[in-house]
Amino acid sequence: MHSLITRLKTFHRDEDGVTAIEYGLIAALIAVVIIATVKTVGTNLSGVFSFIGAELA
């Protein structure tokens, strides 16, 4: 029984899994920001090229 309690206390203090989850959440947030930025820039760039094409014609 003492061994089980010791293992549970050790498991409770172990923060390696929590750190991995935090890094995963940070990576996901960065990916969402990059996707939103690329979409916005792509839309704006498409408008610029459309304007240039209209002016050249």
BELJOSUL-V662758 format. One record per residue. N is the residue number from 1. PHI is phi in degrees with one decimal (* if undefined). PSI is psi in whole degrees, -180 to 180 (NA if undefined). Layout:
BEGIN
{{N/PHI/PSI} {N/PHI/PSI}}
END
This chain:
BEGIN
{{1/*/-39} {2/-62.9/-38} {3/-64.8/-40} {4/-64.3/-43} {5/-64.4/-41} {6/-62.6/-43} {7/-64.9/-41} {8/-64.1/-40} {9/-64.9/-41} {10/-64.3/-43} {11/-62.1/-40} {12/-65.1/-37} {13/-81.9/-18} {14/-71.7/121} {15/-112.3/11} {16/-64.2/-43} {17/-64.5/-39} {18/-64.4/-41} {19/-63.6/-42} {20/-63.0/-40} {21/-65.3/-41} {22/-62.5/-44} {23/-63.4/-37} {24/-63.7/-43} {25/-65.7/-39} {26/-64.0/-44} {27/-62.8/-40} {28/-65.3/-41} {29/-64.2/-42} {30/-62.5/-41} {31/-62.2/-42} {32/-63.0/-42} {33/-64.7/-42} {34/-63.9/-44} {35/-62.0/-45} {36/-63.8/-41} {37/-65.7/-46} {38/-63.9/-39} {39/-64.3/-44} {40/-65.0/-46} {41/-64.6/-39} {42/-62.5/-42} {43/-64.6/-45} {44/-65.3/-40} {45/-66.8/-37} {46/-61.8/-41} {47/-63.5/-40} {48/-64.5/-46} {49/-65.5/-36} {50/-63.8/-42} {51/-63.5/-45} {52/-63.4/-43} {53/-62.5/-38} {54/-68.3/-38} {55/-70.4/-33} {56/-75.5/-28} {57/-81.9/NA}}
END
